[in-house]
């Protein structure tokens, strides 16, 4: 499925349901725990303007989401009629109103004598504030202003740079560089502890991208304020060493975690079916939306995984390093598989390449291999969901990896099945992939959970017994998280991470 095919499927549904009166606009890809979906807005074009009917989408498997029908169209038309028949704004004011507007200015364009002498100055001041506001929204202008402040080096200028720098953190591609700059600035202001905290946050960003050079520079910065003994045991040095270890090339397919445990016959078959390819730095391996044909294993180098955002931009969310599979999520789709991410070489890379159909054939004979690759696909989908989710997208990759490490099972439950009982601590945290769950408490309306929502996370983190029952009101597919591991993650994480976890519900 790609955006063109998704558009065709939705438009066919709209034409069958509404004829020619409804059209599709604003189609974009979204990341959900179940995989990619394409969501758009259905409009009815009228002489009075375009009337929004509602959201509609399609999944990778072709299932229509939104279930728009004639009832929704009729409701929107009725609302339009009510709006048009309402009194116009300002119709209650008559020409004989006793409100006096004469002092706002004279008809000949000159300032009225009753106008305060400083009023024009107030307008100029507000315009200047607006100019500054929009300059701060413009990343390039803001960077130039910050560089000028840092270069001047005065205390007032450094404090102003300190205020402005966090505004650049919204640009995901440069977060690591901004955090590093914030750390250096705190060193200049004499705040060593805070500076090290910023450098550690920057290191986590660079570790996600396997950027050894940037991590090395940060360790060098930290050496200005830490003794050799302090630096040796610091998290900054540990992140550098861990990243270097993860980047170590592999020599054989037997070192790939997904293939470990396979017999000699299966390994020989893999070797016969595949072949080595090489990528130059910056070369694109896969492009989101293209037909998915191949599965790859990274032998050396690093690949950047880039996802489209709902706004039409893209963002690098992780790196693939030696021993990791690339492209398996796409070729495991049943029909018309397409690449669900853009993958390119961050540096020169060597890969082993298999045809997806060949790998499927081997998976059919080796159940353990199928289970491992299916599990890897599920984790990649969830990682994409966490990366693009409004809350968890603010977490660095290592925290997201720990969150994924808390997964204990992926299960299906029947409608009517009770998941948690009143008066007991939750036995698990649930991420609802499909279906519906209700938290039913005596004397209160049930709280309803739908796809991509977490259930029981606050009660679990704070070890609070449930006041009601948690029941599946529809057949559900659930991802369950181990409560002890999640509490341990929260206990060891900074407060801002705990706040994100609590917001998930």
N, C-alpha and C positions, 0 to 999 in steps of 0.2 A: 504494500500500500504506500502511495506517495500522495502529495498534495493534489496532483491532477486527477488521480483516480478517486481520491476522497471527494473532491468537488463533484465529479461525475455521479458518484453514488448518491450523494446528498441531493443534488439537483434532480436526479431521477425520482427520488422519494418525494420531493416537494412537488414535482410536476404531476406525479400520480395522485397525490393527496389534494393539491390545490389547483391544478391546471396551470395557467400562465399568470395567475394573479400574485404569486409569491416568488421572490428571488433570493438567492444566497449571496452574502457578502462577508468580508472580514474573516476569511478562513485562515486558521493558523494551527500549528501543532502544539499539543500540550502533553506533558509527561505525567502519567498516572502510575499507580502501583501495579496496574494490570498491563502496562505498556503504553505505547503512543496512542493518542486519539487526535482527530482533527475536528476542531470546533469552529462554528461560524454563527452568524446571525441571520435569521430569516426576516425579510421585509416584504410588506405589501405596498406597492407603489400606487398612490392615489393622487388626485388633482390637488389635494390639500397638503401633500408632502409624503415622504416615506414613513410608513408606519411599522415600527418594530413588532414582530409577532413573538419572537423568542429565540433562545439558543438551540442549536441542533448540531449534531456531530456524528462521527462514524469511527469505529474502532479499527484496529489493524485487521481483524477478521471480517470486517464488513458489516458489523452490527450497528444499526442506527441508534443514536443516543438523543434524547430530548423528547421523542414521541409527540411531536407537534401535530395537531389535527385541526379540523374545522372549528371545534369549540374554542381553541385558542385564537383563531382568526376572528371569530365572531366577538369574543371578549375584547380584543384589541380595537375592533371597529366601534363597538359600543362605547369604549373609553374615549375614542376620538370624538364621537358625537357629543358626549357629555362635556368634553373640554371646549368644543366649539360653541356650545350653547350657554356656557358660563359667561357672566358679565365681564366685559373687557376691563383690563387693569386701568384704574383711574376714572372709570365711568361714574363713580359716586361723587367725584369732585365737580362742582358746577362753576360757571363763570363768576357767580356772585360769592364764591368762597371768601371768607374773611381772612384767609392766609395771605400775607403780604410778602411778595417776592421782589418788590421794587428795589431793595437794597443790594441785590446781587450784582448789579452793574447797570450802566447806562446804555441806551440804544445806540449811541454814536461811537461805542467802542472805547471811550475814555473811562478811566477809573472813577467811580462814583465817590463823592466826598464822604459818604457814610461808610465806604469800604475801609477797613483798618489799613493803616499805612504799611503794616508788615505782611499783609496777606499774600502779595506776590512773592515775598521772600519765603513764606511758608510753602507755596507751591513749588518754588525752585528747590527747596530742601527736600520735599517729598520726591520730586523727580530724580534728584541725586541719589536718594535712598533706593528708588526703583532701579536706577542704572547699576548701582552696586549689587543689588540683589540678583539681577539677571547676569551680571558678570560672574558672580559666584556660582551660578548654575552652569556656566560655560566652562568646561574642564580646561580647555587650552588657555583661556584668559586667566583662570584661577591659578594654574600652574605658573604662568608668567609672573603673576603678582607675588606668589609665594617665593619664587626664586629671587625676585628683587628684595623681598623682606629678609631672606636668609643671607643674601650677599651683603646687605647693609650692616648686619651684625649687631645693631643696637638692641638694648633690652626690650624696648617697646615694640620694635619690629619683630623680634623673635617671639614675643608673646602673641602678636597678631598672627604670625605664621602658625603658631601652635593652635590657635583657634580655627584657622582655615584648613589646615591639613586634613582633619577627619572628613571634610566634605568630599574629598577625593576617594574615599573608601567605597563609595557606591559603584565605582568602575571596577568590576571584578578582575579584569585583565591586568590591572596595575596595583592591586591591593598589596602584594608583597613589597613592591618598591616603595609605596606610600608608608607602610608600617615601618620599613627600615629607615626611611627618612624621619619619621616621628621618633624612632629610637635615638637616632643621631642627635636630633634637636634636644631631646631630654638630657642627653649627655652634656650638651653645650650649656644647658640651663642648670646643670648640677644635680639633676634628678636621676641618679644612677639606677635605682631599683625600677622605676617606671620605664626608663630607657631599655633595660634588659627585658622587661615584660613585652614591650613593643617588638624588640628584636626576636623574641621567641615566637610571637604571633606571626611575624614575617617569615620565620623559618618554617613554620607549619605550612604556609602558603607555598613556599618554594619546594618543600618536600613533596607536596601534592604533585608538583610538576617535575619532580626528580632533577631539579636544577642544582647540580653540585657546585657550579661556579658561584652562584648567588649565596648558597649556604656557606661556602668557604669564606666569602667576603664578610658575612655576618659574624662568623667565628673570629675573623681578624678584627672586626670592630669591637667585639666583646673583650678581646685581649687587652684593649686599652684600659679597661676598668676592672678586669679580673686578674688575679694572680694565676700562674700556670697551674697550680693545684686546683684552684676554684674552677678554672675553665675545663680541666680534664673531667670533672664530675658534673659539669653543667649540662642541661637539656639541649643547649645549642650544639655542643660537640656530639652528643648522642644522636641527634637528628641527622647531622652530617654523616656520621659513620653508618647509621642504618640505611640512609639513602644510597651511599656508595656500595653497601653490601647488596641492596636490591637491584642495583644496576649491573651486577656481575654477569657477564655473558654465560649462556649454557652451551654445552658441547653436544648433547644428545637429546632426543625426544623423550628418553626415559626420565629426564630431570623435570619434565612438565608435570605439575601436580595432577592435572586432569587425566594423564596417561599412566600414572604410577600404578603398579599392580597388574598391568596388562602382561599377558604371556608373550613369549618370543615370537610366536606366530603372528599375533596381532601387531606387535611392534614392527615386525618385518613388513607387514602389509601397509602400515602407515608410512614407512620409509619408501616403499615402492610407489605409493599413490601420490606422494608429495614431491615438492621440489623447492630449491632455495631461490629466493628473489632478494634484490637489494634496492633500498630506497636512498635517494640523496636527501640532504637536509631540506625541509620545506615541501617535499613531494607529497602529493595526496594519494593515499592508499584506497580509501573508501569515501564516497560522498553521500550524505544523507538523502534518501529518496531514490538513489540508483538501484538497479536490480542487484540482489545479493546472490553471489555465485560461490564465493570462496570463504574458507576459514583459514586463519593465519595463526602461527605461533611465533612470538618474538624470540629470536635467538640472541640478538644484541641490539643496543641502542634504545631509544625511547620514542613512543608514539603519543601524540596528543589526541584526546577524544573531545570532540567539539559538538555541542548540542544546539539546535535551533531554539530560540526563545519565542514565546507567543507574540512578541513585538516584531518578529522578523529578523532580529539580530542573531548572533550566535555567541557561545561562551565555552571556553575550555574548562572541563569539569574534572578531568583526571588524566593520568598518564598510564600507558601500558608498558611494562618493563619485561626483561627476559623471563621466559617461562609462562607468560600469560597468553591466553587465547584472545583472538580478536575476530569479530564477525560471526561468532557462533549464534548470537541472539537472532540474527536476521535469517540465516539459512535454516533454522529449525522451525520457521513458520510453515504452516501447512500449504498455503497457496500464495503465489506471486510474492515471494519474499523481497523486501527492499531493505537497504541499509538504514538503520535507525540512528546513525551518528556519522559525522564526518571525522575521519581519522587521517592524520598526516604525520610525517616524520619531524620530530623536534630536532633531530640530528641524523646523521647517516645511520641506517638500521639494516639489519639482516633478518629475514623472516623465512619460515617454512610454510609453504602454501599447500592446502588441500582443496579439492572440490567438495562443496557441501554435500552433494549427493553421495560421494564416496564415504564421507564420514557418517552420513545417515545409515548407509549400509552396514558399516562396522558397528554402529550403535545398536542396530537391530539384533546383532549376534552377541554383543557384550553388554549385559544389563547394567553392570556397574559403571561402564563408560557413559551410557545414556543418563544414568542418575546424576553423575558428576557434571555433565555438560548442561543438563536441565537445571541443576542447582546453580551453576554459574550464570546461566541466562537469567534466572530469577533474581540473583544478586545484582547483576548489571542493570536490570530494569529498576530494581528498588534504589540502586545508587543514583540512577538518572532521576528518579522521582524525588529522592532526598536532595539532590543537587539543585533542582529547579523549584522545589517547594518553597513557598514564601518564608516559612519559619526555618526549616533545616538547611535551606540554601545558604544561610549565614554562617553555618558551621564549617570549619576547615575539613579537608578530606580525611585526616586521621581520626577525627571525632566521628565522622560519618562511617568510617570503616569499623570503629568500635561499636557503633550503633547496629550496623549490619551483623557484627559478631555476636550480638545478643539474641539473634534469631534462633529459636529452638525448633520450629516446625512450620510447614505450610500445609494446611488442612482444609477439608471441605466439611461443612456441617449442614444438617437438615433443618428445614423450617420447624420451629417449635422446640429445638434443642436448647436446654438451659446451659449456659456457659459458666456463669458464676452465681452463687447463692447469697442471700441476704445474711448479714452478720459475720461473714467470713472475709479474710484477706483475699484479694484477687490472686488466682493461681497463675495468671499470665496477663500480659498486655497484648492487645489485639490491634492489628492494622487490617481494616476491612478492605479487601480487594474488590469483591463483588457481593451484592446482596444488601441486606438491611438488618441491623441489630437495634434492640431497644433496651434501655435501662429503666426498669419499671419499679417505682417506689410507691409505697402505700399512700393514698390520698393525694398523689401528685400526677400531673400529666407525664407520660413516658418521655424520656429523652431519646430521640431517634438519631441513629448513626447511619451514614451512607458510605459509598466507596471513597477510599483515600483518607478516612478518618480513623483516629486512634481511640481505643476504648480502654478505660481503667488505668490510664497512665498516672494521673494525679493521685488516686487512692493507693496505687502501688508504690510510688515514690515516697509518700508520706506514711505508708503502712497503716492505712485507715480501713477498718471493716466496711463493707458495702452496706448501704441502707436499703437496698432492694435487690432484685434479680436482674441478671443480664441474659437476654434470650434472643436467639436468632428468629426473626419474624419472616425471613425469606431464606431460601437456600443460599449459603454464603461460602466464599473462599476467603480464608483468613491466613495472615502471617502472624504467628505468635512469637512473643519475645519473653525470654527468661526473666522473671522479676528480680531475682537475686543479682544477676549480671547487670541489669539496667540500674538497680540501686547502687551497685558498686561503681558503675560508670558515672552516675550523678555525684557520688561522694568524692570521687577523685577529680572531677571536672571543675573548671572555674564557674563562678556564679552565673555568668551570662549563658553558659551552656545549659545549666539547670533551668534557667528561665525559658530557654527555647524548648526544652523537653516538656515543661509544664504547659506551654502554649499549644502543644501538639493536639491536646484534647479540646 
